[in-house]
Amino acid sequence: MSTTVDRARVLAYRIARQGLHRTTTPVDDLPIVDLGVQDTPPGSARLALGVRTDADVDDHNLVRAWTLRASPFLHHAEDLPKFAAALWPHSERDALGKVAWQRSVMAKSGITATQAIRYTAEAMRECVTKPTVKGVASTAVSKIVPKALVSFCRGCQAEHVFESLFRLAALPGGLRLDLDQSPPLLVPIENWPGIPEEQHGTDDLIRLFLTFVGPASYGDVAAWLTTTQTEIKQVWPAGLVEVDVEGRTTWIPESEIDLLLDPPEPPRALLVPTSDPFLQDRNKLFLVPDKAHHKTMWPVIGQPGAVLVDGDVAGIWRTKASGKKKLEVKITEFVPITPDVREDVEAEAARIGALRGVGEVVVSVSSG
C-alpha cells in the first residue's frame, strides 16, 4: 500500500531537503552538493549556494565538470569518478539517448554511440595532458577521432568534433572545467581511474535524485538522465517507498518518508536562480501546473529564476544591471504577490544583489 501526499507537501519536502531554509553550513558541507549544483549560465551555481547558506559562498573546494545532461555542475572532486561511472551508457539505446542530436550520424557511420563516446574520451585523454583551452583541445581531438564524428561548425567556421559528444566524453576522459580562466580551460583530473568499462553506481545516483528532488516517477528520472524508462527500470535502486502524489505513482527512499509526511513550513519567499536544484524536476506540469505560464518559465533562450512564495512557484525573476552599482530585479508574477509578501521578496532580492556585489537593488513587479 502506497503513501499518499499532495503537491504542496512534496514541494515543502524538497525545499527542506535541499537546504532552502538557509543555515550557516559551509558550502563544502551542504547536502545538496552530493547531487551536484548546475552552473548554467556560469555564476548561477554561486547564487544557488548563496540562497542556501550564510557562509562565504566562495570558500569551498568544489570543482566544475560536464556531468548530468553534459552540462556544467559543481561537485566534490572526490565524487567525479562515481559520476563518470554512473553516467556511462548502460546500453546502446541509452547511449543513443545521450547523443540524441547525432543519431542519424551514428546510423550512417557504422560507429555505435557507445563507441563514439569512448573514442572521443580516449582522444581527449591523449590530447589533454595539462590545462588546455577548450578550443585548442577540440582541434586536437578532432584530428584523431573517426571522421564521422567531426562536422563543420558555422559558429566556429571550422571542422571539429560534435559539441555534445565532446562534453559527454570529457568526464570519462578524466577532464574537469576551469571557468575562472578566460577562455575556459579543460584540466586533467589527478589520479583518474580511467575510462569506465561499464556503467555502475547509477542506482546510487538515482537514489540521490529521489532524495533531493523526489518523490519522482520512472519518467521523471529518465528525463533527468536523458534516457528511457526501460533503461531506468533496469538500474532502479532498492530501499524505496511508493508514494501516490495526486494520482501519480512515484518513489522516494524509505529513509525520507518521515520528512515527506511532516515537512517544515516553507520560507515565506525565496528567489531561486536559473538551473537551481529546485528546478531540476523535468516534470514541468508538476512545478507549474498552469500551462499558460510554461513559455515564460521555460523560454527557448535565457531561462529565468523562480519566485517561490509559501513553497510554490509564484512567478519568475530576471536581473538588469546598471553598471556595478545598481541592480533591478524584474519579477513577473503568475499569481499576485501581496503587499505582506513583498517585503520578504525584496529582502531576497537584496540577497541576490549582495551575492553579485551590488549595493543598490530595486524590485519591479509585473503580471505575466
C-alpha positions as CSV (number, residue, x, y, z in Angstrom):
1,M,0.0,0.0,0.0
2,S,1.5,3.3,-1.1
3,T,1.7,6.5,1.0
4,T,-0.4,9.4,-0.3
5,V,0.7,13.1,-0.3
6,D,-0.4,16.2,-2.1
7,R,1.7,18.5,-4.2
8,A,2.2,21.1,-1.5
9,R,3.7,18.6,0.8
10,V,6.1,17.4,-1.9
11,L,7.3,21.0,-2.6
12,A,7.7,21.7,1.1
13,Y,9.8,18.5,1.4
14,R,12.0,19.4,-1.5
15,I,12.6,22.9,0.0
16,A,13.6,21.4,3.3
17,R,15.7,18.6,1.9
18,Q,17.5,20.9,-0.5
19,G,18.5,23.3,2.3
20,L,16.4,26.2,1.3
21,H,15.6,27.1,4.9
22,R,19.1,28.5,4.9
23,T,21.8,27.8,7.5
24,T,25.4,28.8,8.2
25,T,26.6,25.5,6.9
26,P,29.9,25.8,4.9
27,V,29.4,25.3,1.2
28,D,31.5,22.1,1.2
29,D,29.1,20.6,3.8
30,L,25.8,21.5,2.1
31,P,24.0,18.2,1.5
32,I,22.7,19.3,-1.9
33,V,26.3,19.3,-3.3
34,D,26.2,15.5,-3.2
35,L,23.7,15.7,-6.1
36,G,25.6,18.5,-7.8
37,V,24.6,22.1,-8.5
38,Q,24.2,23.1,-12.1
39,D,26.2,26.2,-13.2
40,T,24.2,27.3,-16.3
41,P,24.8,30.1,-17.1
42,P,28.1,30.5,-15.3
43,G,27.6,32.0,-11.9
44,S,24.1,30.6,-11.3
45,A,25.5,27.8,-9.0
46,R,27.1,30.5,-6.8
47,L,23.7,32.1,-6.4
48,A,22.1,28.7,-5.7
49,L,24.6,28.1,-2.9
50,G,24.1,31.6,-1.6
51,V,20.4,31.1,-1.3
52,R,21.1,28.1,1.0
53,T,23.8,29.4,3.3
54,D,25.0,32.5,5.1
55,A,28.6,31.1,5.0
56,D,31.1,32.5,2.5
57,V,30.0,31.1,-0.9
58,D,33.5,31.5,-2.3
59,D,35.1,29.5,0.5
60,H,34.9,25.9,-0.9
61,N,36.8,23.2,-2.7
62,L,34.2,22.3,-5.3
63,V,35.1,21.7,-8.9
64,R,33.2,22.0,-12.2
65,A,32.7,19.3,-14.7
66,W,30.3,18.4,-17.5
67,T,28.2,15.7,-15.8
68,L,24.4,15.5,-15.9
69,R,23.0,16.1,-19.4
70,A,26.5,17.1,-20.4
71,S,26.0,20.4,-18.5
72,P,28.5,22.1,-16.1
73,F,27.9,21.2,-12.5
74,L,29.7,21.9,-9.2
75,H,30.7,18.7,-7.4
76,H,33.0,17.4,-4.7
77,A,36.2,16.5,-6.5
78,E,36.2,13.0,-5.0
79,D,32.7,12.3,-6.4
80,L,33.7,12.8,-10.1
81,P,34.8,9.2,-10.7
82,K,31.5,8.0,-9.3
83,F,29.6,10.3,-11.6
84,A,31.6,9.2,-14.6
85,A,30.7,5.6,-14.0
86,A,27.1,6.2,-13.1
87,L,26.6,8.3,-16.3
88,W,28.3,5.9,-18.6
89,P,25.8,4.3,-21.1
90,H,24.0,1.3,-19.8
91,S,23.3,0.1,-23.3
92,E,23.4,1.3,-26.9
93,R,19.9,2.6,-26.6
94,D,20.9,4.5,-23.5
95,A,24.0,5.9,-25.4
96,L,21.8,7.0,-28.3
97,G,19.6,8.9,-25.9
98,K,22.6,10.8,-24.7
99,V,23.9,11.7,-28.2
100,A,20.4,12.4,-29.4
101,W,21.3,15.1,-31.9
102,Q,23.8,12.7,-33.7
103,R,21.6,9.6,-34.0
104,S,21.5,9.9,-37.8
105,V,25.2,10.3,-38.0
106,M,25.7,7.2,-35.8
107,A,23.4,5.2,-38.1
108,K,25.3,6.2,-41.3
109,S,28.8,5.8,-39.9
110,G,28.7,2.3,-38.6
111,I,30.0,3.6,-35.3
112,T,27.8,2.9,-32.3
113,A,27.0,5.7,-29.9
114,T,28.9,4.0,-27.1
115,Q,31.9,3.6,-29.3
116,A,31.7,7.3,-30.3
117,I,31.8,8.4,-26.6
118,R,34.7,6.0,-25.9
119,Y,36.7,7.0,-29.0
120,T,36.3,10.7,-28.0
121,A,37.1,10.1,-24.4
122,E,40.3,8.2,-25.4
123,A,41.3,11.1,-27.7
124,M,40.7,13.7,-25.0
125,R,42.8,11.7,-22.6
126,E,45.6,11.5,-25.1
127,C,45.5,15.2,-26.2
128,V,44.8,17.0,-22.9
129,T,47.7,16.3,-20.5
130,K,47.8,19.8,-19.0
131,P,45.3,22.7,-18.6
132,T,44.2,23.4,-22.1
133,V,42.0,26.0,-23.7
134,K,38.7,24.3,-24.8
135,G,39.1,25.3,-28.5
136,V,42.7,24.0,-28.6
137,A,41.6,20.7,-27.1
138,S,38.7,20.4,-29.5
139,T,41.0,21.0,-32.5
140,A,43.5,18.3,-31.3
141,V,40.8,15.8,-30.5
142,S,39.1,16.4,-33.9
143,K,42.3,15.3,-35.7
144,I,42.4,11.8,-34.2
145,V,38.7,10.7,-33.7
146,P,36.9,9.0,-36.6
147,K,36.0,11.5,-39.3
148,A,32.3,10.6,-38.9
149,L,32.4,12.3,-35.5
150,V,33.6,15.6,-37.0
151,S,31.5,18.2,-38.8
152,F,31.7,21.8,-40.0
153,C,30.6,24.3,-37.4
154,R,29.3,27.6,-38.8
155,G,29.8,29.4,-35.5
156,C,33.5,28.5,-35.4
157,Q,34.0,28.4,-39.1
158,A,35.9,25.2,-38.6
159,E,35.6,21.5,-38.5
160,H,35.5,19.9,-35.1
161,V,34.1,17.0,-33.1
162,F,30.4,17.4,-32.2
163,E,30.0,19.7,-29.2
164,S,27.6,17.4,-27.3
165,L,29.9,14.4,-27.9
166,F,32.9,16.5,-26.7
167,R,31.1,17.3,-23.5
168,L,29.8,13.8,-22.9
169,A,33.3,12.4,-23.3
170,A,35.2,14.9,-21.2
171,L,34.5,13.5,-17.7
172,P,35.0,9.8,-18.6
173,G,38.2,11.0,-20.3
174,G,39.3,12.4,-16.9
175,L,38.8,16.1,-17.5
176,R,37.1,18.8,-15.5
177,L,36.4,22.5,-16.2
178,D,38.1,25.7,-15.1
179,L,35.7,28.5,-15.9
180,D,37.6,31.0,-13.7
181,Q,40.1,31.5,-16.5
182,S,39.2,33.2,-19.8
183,P,39.0,31.4,-22.2
184,P,37.8,28.4,-20.2
185,L,40.2,25.5,-19.6
186,L,39.9,21.7,-19.6
187,V,42.0,20.4,-16.8
188,P,43.2,16.7,-16.2
189,I,41.8,15.2,-13.0
190,E,44.5,13.9,-10.8
191,N,44.7,10.1,-10.2
192,W,41.9,9.5,-12.7
193,P,41.0,5.8,-12.6
194,G,40.5,5.6,-16.4
195,I,37.5,5.5,-18.8
196,P,34.7,3.3,-17.3
197,E,34.4,-0.1,-18.8
198,E,30.7,-0.3,-18.0
199,Q,28.1,1.6,-16.1
200,H,27.8,1.2,-12.4
201,G,26.5,3.1,-9.4
202,T,23.6,4.6,-11.4
203,D,21.2,3.2,-8.7
204,D,23.0,5.3,-6.1
205,L,22.7,8.4,-8.3
206,I,19.0,7.8,-8.8
207,R,18.6,7.4,-5.1
208,L,20.3,10.8,-4.6
209,F,17.9,12.4,-7.1
210,L,14.9,10.8,-5.4
211,T,16.2,12.1,-2.1
212,F,16.6,15.7,-3.1
213,V,14.0,16.1,-6.0
214,G,11.6,13.3,-5.1
215,P,9.3,11.7,-4.8
216,A,9.5,11.1,-8.6
217,S,8.4,8.6,-11.2
218,Y,10.3,6.4,-13.6
219,G,9.6,9.0,-16.3
220,D,10.9,11.9,-14.2
221,V,14.1,10.1,-13.5
222,A,14.5,9.1,-17.2
223,A,14.1,12.7,-18.3
224,W,16.6,13.9,-15.8
225,L,19.2,11.3,-17.1
226,T,18.2,11.7,-20.7
227,T,17.3,8.1,-21.2
228,T,14.3,5.8,-21.4
229,Q,12.1,4.4,-18.6
230,T,13.1,0.9,-19.8
231,E,16.7,1.7,-19.1
232,I,15.8,3.3,-15.7
233,K,13.9,0.3,-14.6
234,Q,17.0,-1.9,-15.1
235,V,19.0,0.1,-12.7
236,W,16.3,1.1,-10.3
237,P,17.6,1.2,-6.6
238,A,16.3,-0.8,-3.7
239,G,15.0,0.6,-0.5
240,L,12.3,2.8,-1.9
241,V,8.8,3.6,-0.8
242,E,5.9,4.0,-3.3
243,V,4.2,7.3,-3.0
244,D,0.9,8.4,-4.6
245,V,1.2,12.1,-5.4
246,E,-2.3,13.3,-6.5
247,G,-2.8,10.1,-8.6
248,R,0.8,9.8,-9.9
249,T,2.9,6.8,-8.8
250,T,6.3,8.0,-7.6
251,W,9.1,6.8,-5.3
252,I,11.3,8.1,-2.5
253,P,13.9,6.5,-0.3
254,E,12.4,4.9,2.8
255,S,14.7,7.0,5.0
256,E,13.0,10.2,3.7
257,I,9.4,9.2,4.4
258,D,9.1,10.9,7.8
259,L,10.3,14.3,6.4
260,L,8.0,13.9,3.4
261,L,4.9,13.3,5.6
262,D,5.8,16.2,8.0
263,P,8.0,18.8,6.3
264,P,8.5,22.2,8.0
265,E,6.6,25.2,6.6
266,P,8.5,26.7,3.7
267,P,10.0,30.2,3.9
268,R,7.6,32.9,3.0
269,A,9.6,34.0,-0.1
270,L,12.6,32.7,-2.0
271,L,14.3,33.7,-5.2
272,V,16.0,30.6,-6.7
273,P,18.2,31.1,-9.7
274,T,18.2,29.6,-13.2
275,S,19.1,25.9,-13.1
276,D,18.7,25.8,-9.3
277,P,18.3,22.2,-7.8
278,F,14.7,23.1,-7.0
279,L,14.1,23.4,-10.8
280,Q,15.9,20.1,-11.7
281,D,12.5,18.3,-11.8
282,R,11.9,17.8,-15.5
283,N,8.1,17.5,-14.9
284,K,7.0,21.0,-15.9
285,L,3.4,20.4,-15.1
286,F,4.2,19.5,-11.6
287,L,6.4,22.5,-11.0
288,V,4.0,24.9,-12.8
289,P,0.5,23.3,-13.2
290,D,-0.8,26.2,-15.3
291,K,0.4,25.6,-18.9
292,A,-0.2,29.2,-19.7
293,H,3.0,30.1,-17.8
294,H,5.2,27.5,-19.3
295,K,6.6,29.7,-22.1
296,T,7.5,32.3,-19.6
297,M,9.1,29.9,-17.2
298,W,10.9,27.8,-19.8
299,P,11.7,30.0,-22.8
300,V,13.9,28.6,-25.6
301,I,16.7,31.0,-24.7
302,G,17.6,32.7,-21.4
303,Q,15.7,30.8,-18.7
304,P,14.8,32.9,-15.6
305,G,14.9,32.2,-11.9
306,A,11.8,31.3,-10.0
307,V,10.0,33.2,-7.3
308,L,8.7,30.9,-4.6
309,V,6.0,32.1,-2.2
310,D,5.0,29.8,0.6
311,G,6.8,27.0,-1.2
312,D,5.1,27.3,-4.7
313,V,6.2,28.9,-7.9
314,A,4.5,32.3,-7.9
315,G,6.5,33.9,-10.8
316,I,9.9,34.4,-12.4
317,W,12.7,36.8,-11.9
318,R,15.4,38.3,-14.0
319,T,18.0,41.0,-13.4
320,K,19.1,44.1,-15.2
321,A,22.3,45.7,-14.1
322,S,23.1,49.4,-14.4
323,G,26.8,49.4,-14.2
324,K,28.2,47.8,-11.0
325,K,26.3,49.9,-8.5
326,K,22.6,49.2,-9.2
327,L,20.6,46.0,-10.0
328,E,17.0,45.8,-11.0
329,V,15.3,42.6,-10.1
330,K,12.4,42.3,-12.5
331,I,9.6,40.0,-11.3
332,T,6.8,38.6,-13.5
333,E,4.1,37.2,-11.2
334,F,1.9,34.3,-12.1
335,V,-0.3,35.0,-9.1
336,P,-0.5,38.3,-7.2
337,I,2.3,38.9,-4.8
338,T,0.5,40.5,-1.9
339,P,2.0,43.5,0.0
340,D,2.7,41.5,3.1
341,V,4.9,39.2,1.0
342,R,6.6,42.0,-1.0
343,E,8.9,42.8,1.9
344,D,10.2,39.2,2.0
345,V,10.7,39.2,-1.8
346,E,12.6,42.5,-1.6
347,A,14.9,41.0,1.2
348,E,15.6,38.0,-1.1
349,A,16.3,40.4,-4.0
350,A,18.8,42.3,-1.8
351,R,20.5,39.0,-1.1
352,I,20.9,38.3,-4.8
353,G,22.4,41.8,-5.1
354,A,24.8,41.2,-2.3
355,L,25.9,37.9,-3.9
356,R,26.6,39.8,-7.1
357,G,28.4,42.6,-5.3
358,V,25.8,45.3,-5.9
359,G,24.7,47.5,-3.1
360,E,21.5,49.1,-4.5
361,V,18.7,46.8,-5.6
362,V,15.4,47.9,-7.0
363,V,12.5,45.4,-7.4
364,S,9.8,45.8,-10.1
365,V,6.8,43.6,-10.4
366,S,4.6,43.0,-13.4
367,S,1.9,40.4,-14.3
368,G,2.5,37.6,-16.7
